[in-house]
Amino acid sequence: MKKIISVILVLVTVLCCTACSGSIADDASRYTREESMKELDVYYDKIAPVSISAPLDIYNTDEAVTSLASIDTFPIVAEGRGDIDIEIAAATEMSSKAPDDWMVEAAENFNRSKQTIDGRTVSVSVRKITSGEVVTYMNDGDYRPDVFVPSNNAWGEMLKAHGFKVIELKDRIAGNTAGILMEKNTYDGFVSKYGDVTVDKVLEASLAGDLTFAYTNPYTSSTGLNILTAMLKAFDPSDPLSDTASEKLLEYQKQSPPVAYTTAVLREQAEKGIIKAMVMEEQAYRNTPELRKYVYTPAGIRHDHPVYTFDYVSEEKQEAARLFTEFCLSDKMQRLASDKGFNQHDEYVSQESGLDGSGYIAAQKVWKASKDGGRPVVAVFVSDISGSMDGMPINSLKESLLASSRYISDDHYIGLISYNEDVYVNLPIEQFDATQRAYFSGAVKSLTASGGTATYNAVLVGLKMIEEKMEEVPDAKPMLFVLSDGDANRGVDLKRASRIVGGLDVPVYSIGYNLSGGDAEDQLRTLSSVNEAALINASSDDIVNQLRNLFNVQL
């Protein structure tokens, strides 16, 4: 009998190992919701989280913390050393690594040319920063670049609406378009049923359930802002900001996928075959071989990278900006731009949005109000307070949560837990009104770091809290945010937690602090990939911006 039992145990072990030998994502898909809930209940009882009363932070105000990290978190990618040096805030499609580095190469070539004004050498320095962040930092902070080269003219109009005296040096320095990217088979089916690819027809197909169309954050992404305003105009050509347009956008958002945090997220999902239609700039499309099976169609306004300077810039620096602009328009630099993917579709004429700067700002607010399709979010923040977070990481975590929480709408439901080798419920989930915000602030400020790292125990506790709150708010969208810097070394393992996460279909956004590859980063990426969320790998000094943008998209 003992031998028979031993053989059975061996067979069971082999079968279990075989069943678990696939990927974590595959294992997660094998769990039904009912199975996940049963296992979650068992683990929750074993974990036995500790409840902590959150202090009420009566001094919590918007002025208490800054929502912007240092401008230096956006790097200088070309540095000038001339007697007269101007700083250019340049869109990331031309200020990143090759082949997205045209402005960097143009600056380096210009600096080597040793041009002068009244006998003084002139040079340029280039800062890599998204167009939306420039507007945010100029309006909400004290950043004052000498020159601004955004993707399109919407951002210049928005600066005018914010009260800046904008001087346009050139309406185009490197031609580009934004548009709609469709997987080839999807494109063929779309054209067969709907005809030409246009924004209004894409919306029609999406509302009919024939197409899933994804776009990016219109607060930071030029393409996202472009397509958003094109959508609003398609909904109401006579007034893109009318109640009719807003109501139709709300209806559309009810069945559209969540807005992507970055274009990189869209690329990853496209490569996996999850997204068949999305927004993209043409230059990015041409420089991404993985997207060759997609068909690109221009839409909205052109992305011709206008060149702006400002009335606060000295006449000497304005003249330097004109010299650099002329240099960029030379035949040699324009050939280089073409080699980098710019200056395509020159025949395409902008489909104007009908909006001025104030209108673009209003469109962002319309989107913010409707992006969740009228559904509230139920979310829990899972904060790592293990020993490795002591010092700068925990201080950065606290600062970033406090600063970014102002971007969370007050109709959402928010809770907070923390963990080391144990799990603590610092703030039960409640509607994020003024009182809950004050408790959230008090709970965050009370966090201290020590001990081990039971990350997936904490994830399961967060899931349990969300599931219980969803019984009260059944139409809500669940989300989990995990903020951590390292490997889990206590409690439930990643594979088991991922299976439960997959069965409950809750997206988990991971915010990794100072990750540098290896198991820690792989684990967080795997956890977030289960339900197609995102891993944000942020350094301690830029996490404020990362969370601000993430919350603008998701909360």
C-alpha positions as CSV (number, residue, x, y, z in Angstrom):
1,M,0.0,0.0,0.0
2,K,2.8,2.4,0.9
3,K,4.4,1.7,-2.5
4,I,1.2,2.3,-4.3
5,I,0.7,5.6,-2.5
6,S,4.3,6.6,-3.3
7,V,3.7,5.9,-7.0
8,I,0.5,7.9,-7.0
9,L,2.3,10.8,-5.3
10,V,5.1,10.7,-7.9
11,L,2.5,10.7,-10.7
12,V,0.6,13.6,-9.2
13,T,3.8,15.6,-8.8
14,V,4.8,14.9,-12.4
15,L,1.4,15.9,-13.7
16,C,1.4,19.1,-11.6
17,C,4.9,20.0,-12.8
18,T,3.8,19.3,-16.4
19,A,0.8,21.5,-16.0
20,C,2.9,24.3,-14.6
21,S,5.7,24.0,-17.1
22,G,4.2,26.6,-19.5
23,S,4.5,30.4,-19.2
24,I,3.1,32.3,-16.4
25,A,0.7,34.0,-18.7
26,D,-0.5,30.6,-20.0
27,D,-1.0,29.4,-16.4
28,A,-3.0,32.5,-15.5
29,S,-5.3,31.9,-18.4
30,R,-6.2,28.4,-17.0
31,Y,-7.6,29.8,-13.8
32,T,-11.3,30.7,-13.9
33,R,-12.6,33.5,-11.9
34,E,-14.2,31.1,-9.4
35,E,-10.9,29.2,-9.0
36,S,-9.1,32.5,-8.4
37,M,-11.5,33.7,-5.8
38,K,-11.3,30.4,-3.9
39,E,-7.5,30.4,-3.8
40,L,-7.5,34.1,-3.0
41,D,-9.7,33.6,0.0
42,V,-7.4,30.8,1.3
43,Y,-4.2,32.9,0.9
44,Y,-5.8,36.0,2.4
45,D,-6.6,34.1,5.6
46,K,-3.1,32.8,5.8
47,I,-1.5,36.2,5.1
48,A,-3.7,37.8,7.8
49,P,-3.0,41.5,6.9
50,V,-2.6,44.0,9.8
51,S,-4.9,47.0,9.8
52,I,-3.3,50.4,10.6
53,S,-5.3,53.5,11.4
54,A,-4.3,56.3,9.0
55,P,-3.7,59.7,10.6
56,L,-5.8,62.5,9.1
57,D,-3.4,65.0,7.5
58,I,-5.3,68.2,8.0
59,Y,-2.4,70.2,6.5
60,N,-2.6,68.4,3.2
61,T,-2.9,71.0,0.4
62,D,-2.0,71.1,-3.2
63,E,0.8,73.6,-2.3
64,A,2.4,71.2,0.1
65,V,4.2,69.2,-2.5
66,T,5.4,69.8,-6.1
67,S,3.9,67.8,-8.9
68,L,7.0,68.3,-11.1
69,A,10.4,66.7,-10.9
70,S,13.5,68.7,-11.7
71,I,13.7,69.6,-15.4
72,D,17.1,67.9,-15.3
73,T,15.3,64.5,-15.3
74,F,14.9,65.3,-19.0
75,P,18.5,64.9,-20.3
76,I,20.6,67.3,-22.3
77,V,21.5,65.1,-25.3
78,A,23.7,67.6,-27.2
79,E,25.7,70.2,-25.3
80,G,26.9,73.5,-26.8
81,R,30.0,75.3,-25.5
82,G,29.9,78.5,-27.5
83,D,30.1,82.1,-26.2
84,I,26.3,82.3,-27.0
85,D,24.6,79.0,-26.3
86,I,20.8,78.4,-26.6
87,E,18.8,75.6,-25.1
88,I,16.3,73.8,-27.4
89,A,13.5,71.8,-26.0
90,A,13.1,69.2,-28.8
91,A,10.4,66.6,-29.4
92,T,11.6,63.1,-28.5
93,E,11.2,61.7,-32.1
94,M,14.2,63.9,-33.0
95,S,16.2,64.0,-29.7
96,S,16.5,60.3,-28.7
97,K,18.8,57.6,-29.8
98,A,19.4,56.7,-33.5
99,P,17.5,56.8,-35.7
100,D,15.3,59.2,-33.7
101,D,18.3,61.6,-33.3
102,W,18.0,64.1,-36.1
103,M,18.0,67.2,-33.9
104,V,21.0,65.8,-32.0
105,E,23.1,65.3,-35.2
106,A,22.0,68.7,-36.5
107,A,23.1,70.4,-33.3
108,E,26.4,68.6,-33.3
109,N,27.0,69.6,-36.9
110,F,26.0,73.2,-36.2
111,N,28.3,73.4,-33.2
112,R,31.2,72.2,-35.3
113,S,30.5,74.9,-37.9
114,K,31.6,77.6,-35.4
115,Q,29.2,80.2,-36.6
116,T,29.5,83.6,-34.9
117,I,27.5,86.7,-34.0
118,D,29.6,89.9,-33.7
119,G,32.7,87.7,-33.3
120,R,31.2,85.5,-30.6
121,T,30.8,81.8,-31.3
122,V,27.3,80.4,-31.3
123,S,26.2,76.9,-30.2
124,V,23.1,75.0,-29.3
125,S,22.2,72.5,-26.5
126,V,19.3,70.1,-27.0
127,R,17.0,68.8,-24.2
128,K,15.1,65.6,-24.9
129,I,11.5,66.2,-23.7
130,T,8.0,65.5,-25.0
131,S,6.1,68.4,-26.4
132,G,3.4,68.1,-23.7
133,E,5.9,68.1,-20.9
134,V,7.4,71.4,-22.2
135,V,4.0,73.0,-22.0
136,T,3.4,71.6,-18.5
137,Y,6.8,72.7,-17.2
138,M,6.5,76.2,-18.7
139,N,3.0,76.7,-17.4
140,D,3.2,75.0,-14.0
141,G,6.9,75.5,-13.3
142,D,9.6,77.9,-14.1
143,Y,11.2,76.2,-17.1
144,R,12.1,78.7,-19.8
145,P,13.8,77.2,-22.9
146,D,15.3,79.6,-25.5
147,V,13.7,77.5,-28.3
148,F,10.9,75.0,-28.5
149,V,10.5,72.5,-31.3
150,P,7.3,70.5,-30.7
151,S,5.9,67.9,-32.9
152,N,3.0,70.1,-34.1
153,N,1.7,73.6,-33.7
154,A,-1.0,72.7,-31.2
155,W,1.5,73.0,-28.4
156,G,2.6,76.5,-29.5
157,E,-1.1,77.5,-29.6
158,M,-1.6,76.2,-26.1
159,L,1.4,78.2,-24.8
160,K,-0.2,81.3,-26.3
161,A,-3.4,80.5,-24.5
162,H,-1.4,80.2,-21.3
163,G,-0.2,83.8,-21.8
164,F,3.3,83.2,-23.3
165,K,4.4,85.6,-26.1
166,V,5.4,83.0,-28.7
167,I,7.5,84.0,-31.7
168,E,7.4,81.5,-34.6
169,L,10.7,81.3,-36.5
170,K,9.6,78.6,-38.9
171,D,6.4,76.6,-39.4
172,R,8.2,73.5,-40.5
173,I,11.7,72.3,-39.8
174,A,11.3,68.5,-40.4
175,G,8.1,67.3,-42.1
176,N,6.1,64.5,-40.5
177,T,2.5,63.2,-40.2
178,A,0.5,61.3,-37.6
179,G,-2.1,58.8,-38.5
180,I,-3.8,55.5,-38.2
181,L,-1.8,52.2,-38.3
182,M,-3.7,49.0,-39.1
183,E,-2.5,45.4,-39.3
184,K,-2.6,44.4,-43.0
185,N,-5.5,41.8,-42.7
186,T,-7.5,44.2,-40.5
187,Y,-6.8,47.0,-43.0
188,D,-8.1,44.9,-46.0
189,G,-11.2,43.9,-44.1
190,F,-11.8,47.5,-43.0
191,V,-11.4,48.9,-46.5
192,S,-13.7,46.2,-47.9
193,K,-16.5,47.2,-45.5
194,Y,-15.9,50.9,-44.8
195,G,-13.9,52.3,-47.7
196,D,-11.0,54.7,-47.1
197,V,-9.4,54.9,-43.7
198,T,-10.5,58.1,-42.0
199,V,-11.0,59.1,-38.4
200,D,-14.8,59.2,-38.6
201,K,-14.9,55.7,-40.3
202,V,-12.5,54.3,-37.7
203,L,-14.9,55.6,-35.0
204,E,-17.9,54.1,-36.8
205,A,-16.2,50.7,-37.1
206,S,-15.1,50.9,-33.4
207,L,-18.7,51.7,-32.2
208,A,-20.0,48.9,-34.4
209,G,-17.6,46.4,-32.7
210,D,-15.7,45.8,-35.9
211,L,-12.4,47.4,-34.7
212,T,-10.4,48.0,-31.6
213,F,-8.6,51.3,-31.9
214,A,-5.9,52.4,-29.4
215,Y,-4.3,55.8,-28.9
216,T,-1.9,57.5,-26.5
217,N,-2.1,60.1,-23.6
218,P,-3.1,63.5,-25.1
219,Y,-1.5,65.3,-22.2
220,T,2.0,64.3,-23.3
221,S,1.7,62.6,-26.7
222,S,1.4,64.9,-29.8
223,T,-0.2,62.0,-31.7
224,G,-2.6,61.4,-28.9
225,L,-3.7,65.0,-28.8
226,N,-3.9,65.1,-32.6
227,I,-6.2,62.1,-32.8
228,L,-8.3,63.1,-29.8
229,T,-9.2,66.4,-31.4
230,A,-9.7,64.8,-34.8
231,M,-12.2,62.4,-33.0
232,L,-14.0,65.3,-31.4
233,K,-14.3,67.0,-34.7
234,A,-15.6,63.8,-36.3
235,F,-18.3,63.6,-33.6
236,D,-19.4,67.2,-34.2
237,P,-17.8,68.9,-37.2
238,S,-19.5,72.3,-36.4
239,D,-18.2,72.4,-32.8
240,P,-15.7,69.8,-31.5
241,L,-16.2,70.9,-27.9
242,S,-20.0,70.7,-28.0
243,D,-22.0,68.6,-25.6
244,T,-22.8,66.3,-28.6
245,A,-19.1,65.7,-29.2
246,S,-18.4,65.1,-25.5
247,E,-21.3,62.7,-25.2
248,K,-20.2,60.7,-28.2
249,L,-16.6,60.6,-26.9
250,L,-17.9,59.2,-23.6
251,E,-19.9,56.6,-25.5
252,Y,-16.8,55.6,-27.5
253,Q,-14.7,55.4,-24.4
254,K,-17.1,52.9,-22.8
255,Q,-15.9,50.2,-25.3
256,S,-12.4,51.4,-26.4
257,P,-9.3,50.0,-24.8
258,P,-7.6,52.1,-22.1
259,V,-5.5,54.9,-23.4
260,A,-1.9,53.7,-23.6
261,Y,0.6,55.2,-21.2
262,T,3.3,55.6,-24.0
263,T,3.7,54.8,-27.7
264,A,6.2,52.1,-26.6
265,V,3.3,50.2,-24.9
266,L,1.3,50.4,-28.1
267,R,4.3,49.0,-30.0
268,E,4.7,46.1,-27.6
269,Q,1.0,45.2,-27.8
270,A,1.0,45.5,-31.6
271,E,4.0,43.1,-31.8
272,K,2.1,40.6,-29.7
273,G,-0.9,40.9,-32.1
274,I,-3.2,42.3,-29.4
275,I,-3.9,45.6,-31.1
276,K,-4.8,45.7,-34.7
277,A,-5.3,49.4,-35.1
278,M,-3.6,52.3,-33.3
279,V,-2.2,55.8,-33.7
280,M,1.4,56.4,-34.7
281,E,3.7,59.0,-36.2
282,E,4.9,58.2,-39.7
283,Q,8.5,58.7,-38.8
284,A,8.2,56.2,-35.9
285,Y,6.4,53.7,-38.1
286,R,9.2,53.9,-40.7
287,N,11.8,53.4,-38.1
288,T,10.1,50.3,-36.5
289,P,10.7,47.2,-38.6
290,E,8.4,45.1,-36.4
291,L,5.5,47.2,-37.7
292,R,6.1,46.4,-41.4
293,K,3.0,44.2,-41.5
294,Y,0.9,47.3,-40.7
295,V,-0.5,49.9,-43.1
296,Y,-0.2,53.6,-42.3
297,T,-2.7,56.3,-43.2
298,P,-2.1,60.0,-42.3
299,A,-4.8,61.8,-40.3
300,G,-5.4,65.0,-38.4
301,I,-3.0,67.9,-38.4
302,R,0.5,67.7,-39.8
303,H,3.5,67.2,-37.4
304,D,6.0,69.5,-39.1
305,H,8.0,70.6,-36.0
306,P,7.6,74.3,-36.0
307,V,10.3,76.4,-34.3
308,Y,9.4,78.8,-31.6
309,T,11.3,81.3,-29.5
310,F,9.8,83.7,-26.9
311,D,9.8,87.4,-26.0
312,Y,11.8,86.7,-22.8
313,V,14.7,85.5,-24.9
314,S,17.4,88.1,-25.6
315,E,17.8,89.5,-29.1
316,E,21.3,87.9,-29.2
317,K,19.9,84.4,-28.5
318,Q,17.0,85.0,-30.9
319,E,19.5,85.7,-33.6
320,A,21.3,82.5,-32.7
321,A,18.0,80.6,-32.9
322,R,17.5,82.0,-36.5
323,L,21.0,80.9,-37.5
324,F,20.4,77.4,-36.2
325,T,17.0,77.2,-37.9
326,E,18.5,78.2,-41.3
327,F,21.2,75.6,-40.7
328,C,18.6,72.9,-40.2
329,L,16.8,73.9,-43.4
330,S,20.0,73.5,-45.5
331,D,19.9,70.8,-48.1
332,K,22.4,68.6,-46.2
333,M,20.4,68.7,-43.0
334,Q,17.1,68.1,-44.8
335,R,18.6,65.0,-46.6
336,L,19.6,63.8,-43.1
337,A,16.1,64.4,-41.9
338,S,14.7,62.3,-44.7
339,D,17.2,59.5,-43.9
340,K,15.8,59.6,-40.4
341,G,12.2,59.0,-41.6
342,F,11.0,62.6,-41.8
343,N,9.8,64.6,-44.9
344,Q,7.4,61.8,-46.1
345,H,3.9,62.4,-47.4
346,D,4.7,66.0,-48.2
347,E,1.5,66.1,-50.3
348,Y,-0.7,65.5,-47.2
349,V,-2.7,68.6,-46.2
350,S,-3.6,69.0,-42.5
351,Q,-7.2,68.2,-41.6
352,E,-7.5,71.1,-39.2
353,S,-9.1,70.5,-35.8
354,G,-11.0,73.9,-35.7
355,L,-9.5,74.6,-32.3
356,D,-7.2,77.3,-31.0
357,G,-4.9,77.0,-28.0
358,S,-7.8,77.3,-25.5
359,G,-9.7,74.7,-27.4
360,Y,-6.9,72.2,-27.3
361,I,-6.7,72.7,-23.5
362,A,-10.4,72.2,-23.2
363,A,-10.2,69.1,-25.4
364,Q,-7.7,67.6,-22.9
365,K,-10.2,68.3,-20.1
366,V,-13.1,66.7,-22.0
367,W,-11.0,63.6,-22.5
368,K,-10.0,63.5,-18.8
369,A,-13.6,63.5,-17.8
370,S,-14.7,60.9,-20.3
371,K,-11.7,58.5,-20.6
372,D,-13.2,55.9,-18.2
373,G,-16.5,55.8,-20.1
374,G,-18.3,57.2,-17.1
375,R,-17.2,54.3,-14.9
376,P,-15.3,55.0,-11.6
377,V,-12.0,53.2,-10.9
378,V,-11.5,51.0,-7.8
379,A,-7.7,51.0,-7.2
380,V,-5.2,50.0,-4.5
381,F,-1.7,51.2,-4.2
382,V,0.7,48.5,-3.0
383,S,3.8,50.1,-1.5
384,D,7.1,48.3,-0.8
385,I,8.4,49.3,2.6
386,S,11.1,46.6,2.9
387,G,14.6,47.4,4.1
388,S,16.0,48.0,0.6
389,M,13.6,50.9,0.2
390,D,15.1,52.8,3.1
391,G,16.5,56.2,2.4
392,M,16.0,57.8,-1.0
393,P,13.6,55.1,-2.5
394,I,11.0,55.4,0.3
395,N,11.3,59.2,0.4
396,S,10.8,59.2,-3.4
397,L,7.9,56.9,-3.2
398,K,6.2,59.1,-0.6
399,E,6.8,62.3,-2.5
400,S,5.7,60.8,-5.8
401,L,2.4,59.4,-4.3
402,L,1.6,62.7,-2.6
403,A,2.4,64.8,-5.7
404,S,0.7,62.6,-8.2
405,S,-2.5,62.0,-6.1
406,R,-3.9,65.4,-7.2
407,Y,-4.3,63.9,-10.6
408,I,-6.8,61.3,-9.3
409,S,-10.4,62.2,-9.9
410,D,-12.5,62.4,-6.8
411,D,-15.1,60.0,-8.2
412,H,-12.7,57.1,-8.0
413,Y,-12.2,54.7,-5.1
414,I,-8.7,54.5,-3.7
415,G,-7.0,52.4,-1.0
416,L,-3.4,52.0,0.2
417,I,-1.5,49.0,1.6
418,S,2.2,48.5,2.4
419,Y,4.4,45.5,2.9
420,N,7.7,44.1,4.1
421,E,7.6,40.5,5.3
422,D,4.1,41.4,6.5
423,V,1.2,43.2,4.8
424,Y,-0.5,46.3,6.3
425,V,-3.8,47.8,5.3
426,N,-3.0,51.5,5.7
427,L,-6.1,52.8,4.1
428,P,-9.3,50.9,3.2
429,I,-10.8,51.7,-0.2
430,E,-13.2,54.7,-0.2
431,Q,-14.2,57.4,-2.6
432,F,-11.4,59.8,-3.1
433,D,-13.1,62.9,-1.7
434,A,-11.3,65.6,0.4
435,T,-11.5,63.4,3.5
436,Q,-10.1,60.3,1.9
437,R,-7.3,62.4,0.3
438,A,-6.4,63.7,3.8
439,Y,-6.3,60.2,5.2
440,F,-4.3,59.0,2.1
441,S,-1.8,61.8,2.7
442,G,-1.4,60.9,6.4
443,A,-1.0,57.2,5.6
444,V,1.7,57.9,2.9
445,K,3.6,60.2,5.2
446,S,3.6,57.6,7.9
447,L,5.4,54.9,5.8
448,T,8.8,53.7,7.0
449,A,11.1,51.1,5.6
450,S,12.5,47.9,7.1
451,G,12.3,44.1,6.9
452,G,11.8,41.5,4.1
453,T,9.9,41.6,0.8
454,A,6.5,39.7,0.5
455,T,5.4,41.4,-2.7
456,Y,2.9,38.9,-3.9
457,N,1.3,38.5,-0.5
458,A,0.6,42.2,-0.8
459,V,-0.7,41.9,-4.3
460,L,-3.2,39.2,-3.2
461,V,-4.4,41.4,-0.3
462,G,-4.9,44.3,-2.7
463,L,-6.9,42.0,-5.0
464,K,-9.1,40.9,-2.1
465,M,-9.8,44.6,-1.2
466,I,-10.7,45.4,-4.7
467,E,-13.0,42.4,-5.1
468,E,-14.9,43.3,-1.9
469,K,-15.3,46.9,-3.0
470,M,-16.5,45.9,-6.4
471,E,-19.5,44.3,-4.8
472,E,-20.5,47.8,-3.7
473,V,-19.5,49.5,-7.0
474,P,-20.1,46.7,-9.6
475,D,-19.7,48.9,-12.6
476,A,-16.2,50.1,-11.6
477,K,-12.9,49.4,-13.3
478,P,-10.4,47.6,-11.1
479,M,-6.7,48.5,-11.0
480,L,-3.7,47.7,-8.9
481,F,-0.5,49.7,-8.7
482,V,2.6,48.0,-7.3
483,L,5.5,50.3,-6.3
484,S,8.7,48.3,-5.5
485,D,12.4,48.2,-6.0
486,G,13.4,44.6,-5.7
487,D,12.8,40.8,-5.7
488,A,10.2,39.2,-3.5
489,N,11.9,37.0,-0.9
490,R,9.0,36.1,1.3
491,G,5.5,34.6,0.9
492,V,3.6,33.6,-2.3
493,D,5.6,33.2,-5.4
494,L,5.1,35.1,-8.7
495,K,3.7,32.1,-10.6
496,R,0.9,31.5,-8.1
497,A,0.0,35.2,-7.8
498,S,0.0,35.7,-11.6
499,R,-2.5,32.8,-12.0
500,I,-4.8,34.5,-9.6
501,V,-4.3,38.0,-11.1
502,G,-5.1,36.4,-14.5
503,G,-8.2,34.8,-13.4
504,L,-9.6,38.0,-11.8
505,D,-8.6,40.1,-14.9
506,V,-7.3,43.0,-12.8
507,P,-4.5,45.0,-14.6
508,V,-1.5,45.5,-12.4
509,Y,0.7,48.5,-13.2
510,S,4.2,48.1,-11.7
511,I,6.4,51.1,-10.9
512,G,9.9,49.9,-10.4
513,Y,12.4,52.1,-8.5
514,N,15.9,52.2,-9.9
515,L,15.6,48.8,-11.6
516,S,18.7,47.8,-13.6
517,G,17.6,44.6,-15.3
518,G,17.7,41.1,-13.7
519,D,15.1,39.2,-11.8
520,A,13.5,42.2,-10.1
521,E,12.6,43.8,-13.3
522,D,11.6,40.6,-15.0
523,Q,9.2,39.7,-12.2
524,L,7.5,43.1,-12.2
525,R,7.2,43.0,-16.0
526,T,5.8,39.5,-15.9
527,L,3.2,40.6,-13.3
528,S,2.1,43.6,-15.4
529,S,2.0,41.6,-18.7
530,V,-0.6,39.1,-17.3
531,N,-3.5,41.5,-18.1
532,E,-1.7,43.8,-20.5
533,A,-0.8,46.6,-18.1
534,A,2.6,48.3,-18.0
535,L,5.9,48.3,-16.1
536,I,7.4,51.8,-15.5
537,N,11.1,51.6,-14.8
538,A,11.8,54.9,-13.1
539,S,14.7,56.4,-11.3
540,S,14.0,58.0,-7.9
541,D,14.3,61.5,-9.3
542,D,11.8,61.2,-12.1
543,I,9.1,59.0,-10.5
544,V,7.0,62.1,-9.8
545,N,6.6,62.7,-13.5
546,Q,6.1,59.0,-14.3
547,L,3.3,58.7,-11.9
548,R,1.7,62.0,-12.8
549,N,1.5,60.9,-16.4
550,L,0.3,57.4,-15.5
551,F,-2.5,58.8,-13.3
552,N,-3.5,61.2,-16.0
553,V,-4.1,58.2,-18.2
554,Q,-5.5,55.7,-15.8
555,L,-7.1,57.7,-13.0
